Amino acid sequence: MNPTRPHPSAPREPTEAEIQKQAYHLWIDGGRLEGVELDNWFSAKELLRHRHGQSHGLAPRGVHSVRPNPFSNQPNS
C-alpha cells in the first residue's frame, strides 16, 4: 500500500477551490463585511471538513450546538 495515498474510505481534505467558494458564500451571508476574509476562510475549511466527515470539534462561524442553559429554571424537554 502506498503511504502517500489516503485510505479509500478516509475522508478527503477540501480543495482550495471548494474552500474559496464556501468562504465567498460565508462572506455574502455575513453581510459582505471587510476584514473577515481569514475568518471566513478558516470557517469554510472547517465546515467542509465537517461535511466530508473530518470534523475536529470546532464549529464553523455561525453554527452552534444547542446546550441547555444551566441558569434556566425551565426543565429540559
Biopython code that builds the backbone (N, CA, C, O; Angstrom):
import numpy as np
from Bio.PDB.StructureBuilder import StructureBuilder

atoms = [
    (1, "MET", "N", (0.841, -1.179, 0.000)),
    (1, "MET", "CA", (0.000, 0.000, 0.000)),
    (1, "MET", "C", (0.885, 1.240, 0.000)),
    (1, "MET", "O", (1.869, 1.297, 0.737)),
    (2, "ASN", "N", (0.553, 2.213, -0.802)),
    (2, "ASN", "CA", (1.323, 3.439, -0.927)),
    (2, "ASN", "C", (0.995, 4.369, 0.241)),
    (2, "ASN", "O", (-0.162, 4.763, 0.386)),
    (3, "PRO", "N", (1.974, 4.738, 1.085)),
    (3, "PRO", "CA", (1.692, 5.566, 2.251)),
    (3, "PRO", "C", (1.308, 7.008, 1.920)),
    (3, "PRO", "O", (0.781, 7.710, 2.784)),
    (4, "THR", "N", (1.557, 7.463, 0.697)),
    (4, "THR", "CA", (1.212, 8.837, 0.335)),
    (4, "THR", "C", (-0.230, 8.972, -0.112)),
    (4, "THR", "O", (-0.746, 10.086, -0.196)),
    (5, "ARG", "N", (-0.884, 7.873, -0.398)),
    (5, "ARG", "CA", (-2.278, 7.919, -0.837)),
    (5, "ARG", "C", (-3.189, 7.631, 0.351)),
    (5, "ARG", "O", (-2.934, 6.693, 1.107)),
    (6, "PRO", "N", (-4.254, 8.428, 0.529)),
    (6, "PRO", "CA", (-5.157, 8.176, 1.640)),
    (6, "PRO", "C", (-5.919, 6.875, 1.447)),
    (6, "PRO", "O", (-6.112, 6.407, 0.325)),
    (7, "HIS", "N", (-6.340, 6.311, 2.550)),
    (7, "HIS", "CA", (-7.154, 5.107, 2.511)),
    (7, "HIS", "C", (-8.437, 5.423, 1.746)),
    (7, "HIS", "O", (-8.996, 6.504, 1.929)),
    (8, "PRO", "N", (-8.930, 4.502, 0.882)),
    (8, "PRO", "CA", (-10.121, 4.791, 0.073)),
    (8, "PRO", "C", (-11.327, 5.220, 0.897)),
    (8, "PRO", "O", (-12.137, 6.010, 0.415)),
    (9, "SER", "N", (-11.472, 4.733, 2.108)),
    (9, "SER", "CA", (-12.635, 5.111, 2.905)),
    (9, "SER", "C", (-12.364, 6.337, 3.768)),
    (9, "SER", "O", (-13.273, 6.829, 4.435)),
    (10, "ALA", "N", (-11.124, 6.841, 3.767)),
    (10, "ALA", "CA", (-10.790, 8.026, 4.560)),
    (10, "ALA", "C", (-11.373, 9.270, 3.908)),
    (10, "ALA", "O", (-11.316, 9.417, 2.687)),
    (11, "PRO", "N", (-11.940, 10.173, 4.722)),
    (11, "PRO", "CA", (-12.467, 11.421, 4.156)),
    (11, "PRO", "C", (-11.328, 12.238, 3.565)),
    (11, "PRO", "O", (-10.200, 12.192, 4.058)),
    (12, "ARG", "N", (-11.619, 12.969, 2.531)),
    (12, "ARG", "CA", (-10.590, 13.769, 1.886)),
    (12, "ARG", "C", (-10.649, 15.211, 2.384)),
    (12, "ARG", "O", (-11.677, 15.685, 2.867)),
    (13, "GLU", "N", (-9.526, 15.880, 2.250)),
    (13, "GLU", "CA", (-9.444, 17.301, 2.593)),
    (13, "GLU", "C", (-10.172, 18.110, 1.518)),
    (13, "GLU", "O", (-10.131, 17.743, 0.343)),
    (14, "PRO", "N", (-10.834, 19.200, 1.898)),
    (14, "PRO", "CA", (-11.446, 20.051, 0.875)),
    (14, "PRO", "C", (-10.371, 20.705, 0.005)),
    (14, "PRO", "O", (-9.267, 20.989, 0.471)),
    (15, "THR", "N", (-10.704, 20.933, -1.240)),
    (15, "THR", "CA", (-9.760, 21.576, -2.158)),
    (15, "THR", "C", (-9.754, 23.083, -1.924)),
    (15, "THR", "O", (-10.665, 23.632, -1.304)),
    (16, "GLU", "N", (-8.715, 23.742, -2.428)),
    (16, "GLU", "CA", (-8.629, 25.204, -2.324)),
    (16, "GLU", "C", (-9.840, 25.863, -2.981)),
    (16, "GLU", "O", (-10.387, 26.834, -2.458)),
    (17, "ALA", "N", (-10.256, 25.328, -4.130)),
    (17, "ALA", "CA", (-11.406, 25.889, -4.839)),
    (17, "ALA", "C", (-12.693, 25.742, -4.020)),
    (17, "ALA", "O", (-13.515, 26.657, -3.982)),
    (18, "GLU", "N", (-12.864, 24.593, -3.368)),
    (18, "GLU", "CA", (-14.045, 24.381, -2.529)),
    (18, "GLU", "C", (-14.057, 25.349, -1.343)),
    (18, "GLU", "O", (-15.095, 25.909, -0.992)),
    (19, "ILE", "N", (-12.887, 25.534, -0.738)),
    (19, "ILE", "CA", (-12.780, 26.446, 0.405)),
    (19, "ILE", "C", (-13.079, 27.878, -0.045)),
    (19, "ILE", "O", (-13.811, 28.608, 0.622)),
    (20, "GLN", "N", (-12.507, 28.263, -1.174)),
    (20, "GLN", "CA", (-12.709, 29.612, -1.692)),
    (20, "GLN", "C", (-14.187, 29.875, -1.961)),
    (20, "GLN", "O", (-14.707, 30.932, -1.603)),
    (21, "LYS", "N", (-14.855, 28.928, -2.584)),
    (21, "LYS", "CA", (-16.272, 29.088, -2.898)),
    (21, "LYS", "C", (-17.104, 29.186, -1.621)),
    (21, "LYS", "O", (-17.989, 30.036, -1.523)),
    (22, "GLN", "N", (-16.826, 28.319, -0.640)),
    (22, "GLN", "CA", (-17.575, 28.339, 0.605)),
    (22, "GLN", "C", (-17.301, 29.628, 1.384)),
    (22, "GLN", "O", (-18.218, 30.204, 1.968)),
    (23, "ALA", "N", (-16.047, 30.081, 1.396)),
    (23, "ALA", "CA", (-15.693, 31.332, 2.081)),
    (23, "ALA", "C", (-16.423, 32.509, 1.447)),
    (23, "ALA", "O", (-16.864, 33.418, 2.151)),
    (24, "TYR", "N", (-16.553, 32.501, 0.136)),
    (24, "TYR", "CA", (-17.282, 33.559, -0.559)),
    (24, "TYR", "C", (-18.745, 33.571, -0.124)),
    (24, "TYR", "O", (-19.314, 34.634, 0.127)),
    (25, "HIS", "N", (-19.347, 32.397, -0.035)),
    (25, "HIS", "CA", (-20.745, 32.317, 0.393)),
    (25, "HIS", "C", (-20.902, 32.785, 1.847)),
    (25, "HIS", "O", (-21.889, 33.438, 2.186)),
    (26, "LEU", "N", (-19.937, 32.452, 2.696)),
    (26, "LEU", "CA", (-19.981, 32.934, 4.077)),
    (26, "LEU", "C", (-19.875, 34.458, 4.118)),
    (26, "LEU", "O", (-20.541, 35.109, 4.923)),
    (27, "TRP", "N", (-19.040, 35.020, 3.251)),
    (27, "TRP", "CA", (-18.882, 36.468, 3.172)),
    (27, "TRP", "C", (-20.185, 37.130, 2.731)),
    (27, "TRP", "O", (-20.598, 38.138, 3.304)),
    (28, "ILE", "N", (-20.824, 36.568, 1.721)),
    (28, "ILE", "CA", (-22.109, 37.098, 1.240)),
    (28, "ILE", "C", (-23.151, 37.009, 2.353)),
    (28, "ILE", "O", (-23.830, 37.988, 2.662)),
    (29, "ASP", "N", (-23.267, 35.816, 2.953)),
    (29, "ASP", "CA", (-24.255, 35.599, 4.011)),
    (29, "ASP", "C", (-23.983, 36.462, 5.239)),
    (29, "ASP", "O", (-24.904, 36.795, 5.985)),
    (30, "GLY", "N", (-22.718, 36.824, 5.449)),
    (30, "GLY", "CA", (-22.338, 37.631, 6.601)),
    (30, "GLY", "C", (-22.464, 39.127, 6.383)),
    (30, "GLY", "O", (-22.048, 39.911, 7.236)),
    (31, "GLY", "N", (-23.029, 39.535, 5.256)),
    (31, "GLY", "CA", (-23.244, 40.955, 5.004)),
    (31, "GLY", "C", (-22.117, 41.653, 4.284)),
    (31, "GLY", "O", (-22.056, 42.883, 4.274)),
    (32, "ARG", "N", (-21.215, 40.887, 3.676)),
    (32, "ARG", "CA", (-20.116, 41.430, 2.869)),
    (32, "ARG", "C", (-19.228, 42.390, 3.655)),
    (32, "ARG", "O", (-18.831, 43.443, 3.155)),
    (33, "LEU", "N", (-18.927, 42.012, 4.880)),
    (33, "LEU", "CA", (-18.081, 42.840, 5.727)),
    (33, "LEU", "C", (-16.628, 42.774, 5.284)),
    (33, "LEU", "O", (-16.168, 41.752, 4.775)),
    (34, "GLU", "N", (-15.908, 43.878, 5.483)),
    (34, "GLU", "CA", (-14.478, 43.903, 5.180)),
    (34, "GLU", "C", (-13.692, 43.396, 6.375)),
    (34, "GLU", "O", (-14.117, 43.557, 7.519)),
    (35, "GLY", "N", (-12.546, 42.781, 6.110)),
    (35, "GLY", "CA", (-11.648, 42.355, 7.166)),
    (35, "GLY", "C", (-11.964, 41.006, 7.781)),
    (35, "GLY", "O", (-11.382, 40.648, 8.805)),
    (36, "VAL", "N", (-12.869, 40.253, 7.186)),
    (36, "VAL", "CA", (-13.229, 38.939, 7.745)),
    (36, "VAL", "C", (-12.795, 37.794, 6.842)),
    (36, "VAL", "O", (-13.234, 36.656, 7.010)),
    (37, "GLU", "N", (-11.939, 38.102, 5.893)),
    (37, "GLU", "CA", (-11.548, 37.098, 4.908)),
    (37, "GLU", "C", (-10.927, 35.865, 5.552)),
    (37, "GLU", "O", (-11.288, 34.737, 5.217)),
    (38, "LEU", "N", (-10.002, 36.078, 6.468)),
    (38, "LEU", "CA", (-9.321, 34.958, 7.096)),
    (38, "LEU", "C", (-10.283, 34.142, 7.969)),
    (38, "LEU", "O", (-10.237, 32.912, 7.967)),
    (39, "ASP", "N", (-11.144, 34.825, 8.704)),
    (39, "ASP", "CA", (-12.160, 34.129, 9.496)),
    (39, "ASP", "C", (-13.051, 33.279, 8.598)),
    (39, "ASP", "O", (-13.344, 32.125, 8.913)),
    (40, "ASN", "N", (-13.477, 33.855, 7.481)),
    (40, "ASN", "CA", (-14.341, 33.117, 6.557)),
    (40, "ASN", "C", (-13.605, 31.928, 5.946)),
    (40, "ASN", "O", (-14.200, 30.871, 5.734)),
    (41, "TRP", "N", (-12.312, 32.096, 5.661)),
    (41, "TRP", "CA", (-11.518, 31.010, 5.074)),
    (41, "TRP", "C", (-11.451, 29.821, 6.028)),
    (41, "TRP", "O", (-11.715, 28.684, 5.638)),
    (42, "PHE", "N", (-11.091, 30.099, 7.294)),
    (42, "PHE", "CA", (-10.984, 29.008, 8.261)),
    (42, "PHE", "C", (-12.349, 28.394, 8.576)),
    (42, "PHE", "O", (-12.456, 27.182, 8.767)),
    (43, "SER", "N", (-13.380, 29.219, 8.630)),
    (43, "SER", "CA", (-14.735, 28.699, 8.862)),
    (43, "SER", "C", (-15.174, 27.811, 7.708)),
    (43, "SER", "O", (-15.767, 26.752, 7.918)),
    (44, "ALA", "N", (-14.881, 28.248, 6.488)),
    (44, "ALA", "CA", (-15.247, 27.464, 5.314)),
    (44, "ALA", "C", (-14.514, 26.131, 5.295)),
    (44, "ALA", "O", (-15.104, 25.093, 4.993)),
    (45, "LYS", "N", (-13.230, 26.164, 5.619)),
    (45, "LYS", "CA", (-12.435, 24.935, 5.628)),
    (45, "LYS", "C", (-12.980, 23.953, 6.659)),
    (45, "LYS", "O", (-13.104, 22.762, 6.373)),
    (46, "GLU", "N", (-13.306, 24.435, 7.849)),
    (46, "GLU", "CA", (-13.826, 23.568, 8.904)),
    (46, "GLU", "C", (-15.218, 23.049, 8.548)),
    (46, "GLU", "O", (-15.537, 21.891, 8.815)),
    (47, "LEU", "N", (-16.031, 23.889, 7.957)),
    (47, "LEU", "CA", (-17.366, 23.468, 7.528)),
    (47, "LEU", "C", (-17.274, 22.355, 6.488)),
    (47, "LEU", "O", (-18.005, 21.367, 6.561)),
    (48, "LEU", "N", (-16.386, 22.518, 5.534)),
    (48, "LEU", "CA", (-16.217, 21.492, 4.502)),
    (48, "LEU", "C", (-15.621, 20.211, 5.075)),
    (48, "LEU", "O", (-16.003, 19.114, 4.666)),
    (49, "ARG", "N", (-14.695, 20.337, 6.011)),
    (49, "ARG", "CA", (-14.163, 19.138, 6.667)),
    (49, "ARG", "C", (-15.284, 18.382, 7.374)),
    (49, "ARG", "O", (-15.359, 17.155, 7.312)),
    (50, "HIS", "N", (-16.137, 19.121, 8.034)),
    (50, "HIS", "CA", (-17.269, 18.501, 8.730)),
    (50, "HIS", "C", (-18.164, 17.782, 7.718)),
    (50, "HIS", "O", (-18.608, 16.660, 7.962)),
    (51, "ARG", "N", (-18.420, 18.421, 6.605)),
    (51, "ARG", "CA", (-19.258, 17.802, 5.566)),
    (51, "ARG", "C", (-18.596, 16.562, 4.989)),
    (51, "ARG", "O", (-19.283, 15.625, 4.581)),
    (52, "HIS", "N", (-17.269, 16.546, 4.952)),
    (52, "HIS", "CA", (-16.534, 15.392, 4.436)),
    (52, "HIS", "C", (-16.264, 14.361, 5.535)),
    (52, "HIS", "O", (-15.599, 13.354, 5.295)),
    (53, "GLY", "N", (-16.782, 14.616, 6.739)),
    (53, "GLY", "CA", (-16.619, 13.660, 7.829)),
    (53, "GLY", "C", (-15.326, 13.790, 8.587)),
    (53, "GLY", "O", (-14.852, 12.814, 9.168)),
    (54, "GLN", "N", (-14.732, 14.985, 8.598)),
    (54, "GLN", "CA", (-13.461, 15.188, 9.277)),
    (54, "GLN", "C", (-13.554, 16.271, 10.331)),
    (54, "GLN", "O", (-12.588, 17.007, 10.532)),
    (55, "SER", "N", (-14.652, 16.390, 10.994)),
    (55, "SER", "CA", (-14.804, 17.446, 11.986)),
    (55, "SER", "C", (-13.764, 17.286, 13.085)),
    (55, "SER", "O", (-13.497, 16.179, 13.553)),
    (56, "HIS", "N", (-13.188, 18.403, 13.486)),
    (56, "HIS", "CA", (-12.175, 18.398, 14.532)),
    (56, "HIS", "C", (-12.706, 19.032, 15.800)),
    (56, "HIS", "O", (-11.931, 19.507, 16.630)),
    (57, "GLY", "N", (-14.023, 19.046, 15.959)),
    (57, "GLY", "CA", (-14.617, 19.564, 17.167)),
    (57, "GLY", "C", (-14.815, 21.067, 17.167)),
    (57, "GLY", "O", (-15.254, 21.623, 18.174)),
    (58, "LEU", "N", (-14.506, 21.739, 16.073)),
    (58, "LEU", "CA", (-14.694, 23.174, 16.001)),
    (58, "LEU", "C", (-15.896, 23.479, 15.130)),
    (58, "LEU", "O", (-15.997, 22.997, 14.002)),
    (59, "ALA", "N", (-16.787, 24.262, 15.647)),
    (59, "ALA", "CA", (-17.981, 24.627, 14.883)),
    (59, "ALA", "C", (-17.646, 25.792, 13.962)),
    (59, "ALA", "O", (-16.967, 26.730, 14.378)),
    (60, "PRO", "N", (-18.116, 25.744, 12.712)),
    (60, "PRO", "CA", (-17.918, 26.875, 11.816)),
    (60, "PRO", "C", (-18.613, 28.112, 12.361)),
    (60, "PRO", "O", (-19.565, 28.004, 13.134)),
    (61, "ARG", "N", (-18.149, 29.261, 11.967)),
    (61, "ARG", "CA", (-18.734, 30.514, 12.422)),
    (61, "ARG", "C", (-20.230, 30.522, 12.133)),
    (61, "ARG", "O", (-20.658, 30.215, 11.021)),
    (62, "GLY", "N", (-21.017, 30.872, 13.140)),
    (62, "GLY", "CA", (-22.461, 30.933, 12.977)),
    (62, "GLY", "C", (-23.160, 29.616, 13.220)),
    (62, "GLY", "O", (-24.389, 29.563, 13.174)),
    (63, "VAL", "N", (-22.428, 28.560, 13.475)),
    (63, "VAL", "CA", (-23.021, 27.254, 13.733)),
    (63, "VAL", "C", (-22.727, 26.900, 15.181)),
    (63, "VAL", "O", (-21.568, 26.777, 15.578)),
    (64, "HIS", "N", (-23.778, 26.740, 15.960)),
    (64, "HIS", "CA", (-23.600, 26.484, 17.378)),
    (64, "HIS", "C", (-24.405, 25.261, 17.780)),
    (64, "HIS", "O", (-25.516, 25.043, 17.296)),
    (65, "SER", "N", (-23.839, 24.481, 18.655)),
    (65, "SER", "CA", (-24.592, 23.353, 19.183)),
    (65, "SER", "C", (-25.526, 23.879, 20.266)),
    (65, "SER", "O", (-25.225, 24.863, 20.941)),
    (66, "VAL", "N", (-26.648, 23.215, 20.419)),
    (66, "VAL", "CA", (-27.633, 23.629, 21.406)),
    (66, "VAL", "C", (-27.339, 22.901, 22.703)),
    (66, "VAL", "O", (-27.329, 21.671, 22.750)),
    (67, "ARG", "N", (-27.101, 23.663, 23.745)),
    (67, "ARG", "CA", (-26.844, 23.104, 25.059)),
    (67, "ARG", "C", (-27.835, 23.707, 26.038)),
    (67, "ARG", "O", (-28.211, 24.871, 25.896)),
    (68, "PRO", "N", (-28.260, 22.946, 27.018)),
    (68, "PRO", "CA", (-29.181, 23.515, 27.995)),
    (68, "PRO", "C", (-28.509, 24.629, 28.789)),
    (68, "PRO", "O", (-27.314, 24.569, 29.079)),
    (69, "ASN", "N", (-29.285, 25.630, 29.131)),
    (69, "ASN", "CA", (-28.796, 26.740, 29.917)),
    (69, "ASN", "C", (-28.811, 26.325, 31.378)),
    (69, "ASN", "O", (-29.884, 26.067, 31.922)),
    (70, "PRO", "N", (-27.651, 26.251, 32.036)),
    (70, "PRO", "CA", (-27.622, 25.797, 33.424)),
    (70, "PRO", "C", (-28.283, 26.792, 34.382)),
    (70, "PRO", "O", (-28.563, 26.452, 35.532)),
    (71, "PHE", "N", (-28.532, 28.019, 33.912)),
    (71, "PHE", "CA", (-29.124, 29.035, 34.761)),
    (71, "PHE", "C", (-30.622, 29.196, 34.526)),
    (71, "PHE", "O", (-31.278, 30.018, 35.167)),
    (72, "SER", "N", (-31.147, 28.413, 33.612)),
    (72, "SER", "CA", (-32.567, 28.484, 33.287)),
    (72, "SER", "C", (-33.372, 27.674, 34.286)),
    (72, "SER", "O", (-32.942, 26.605, 34.720)),
    (73, "ASN", "N", (-34.543, 28.185, 34.649)),
    (73, "ASN", "CA", (-35.462, 27.473, 35.542)),
    (73, "ASN", "C", (-36.388, 26.556, 34.754)),
    (73, "ASN", "O", (-37.198, 25.829, 35.329)),
    (74, "GLN", "N", (-36.261, 26.599, 33.442)),
    (74, "GLN", "CA", (-37.113, 25.784, 32.597)),
    (74, "GLN", "C", (-36.583, 24.355, 32.544)),
    (74, "GLN", "O", (-35.381, 24.154, 32.365)),
    (75, "PRO", "N", (-37.461, 23.353, 32.698)),
    (75, "PRO", "CA", (-36.985, 21.973, 32.571)),
    (75, "PRO", "C", (-36.632, 21.660, 31.118)),
    (75, "PRO", "O", (-37.241, 22.190, 30.189)),
    (76, "ASN", "N", (-35.654, 20.803, 30.944)),
    (76, "ASN", "CA", (-35.282, 20.371, 29.584)),
    (76, "ASN", "C", (-36.348, 19.463, 29.041)),
    (76, "ASN", "O", (-36.858, 18.601, 29.757)),
    (77, "SER", "N", (-36.691, 19.642, 27.787)),
    (77, "SER", "CA", (-37.708, 18.767, 27.190)),
    (77, "SER", "C", (-37.099, 17.861, 26.170)),
    (77, "SER", "O", (-37.803, 17.054, 25.563)),
]
sb = StructureBuilder()
sb.init_structure("model")
sb.init_model(0)
sb.init_chain("A")
sb.init_seg("    ")
for serial, (resi, resn, name, xyz) in enumerate(atoms, 1):
    if name == "N":
        sb.init_residue(resn, " ", resi, " ")
    sb.init_atom(name, np.array(xyz, "f"), 0.0, 1.0, " ", f" {name:<3s}", serial, name[0])
structure = sb.get_structure()
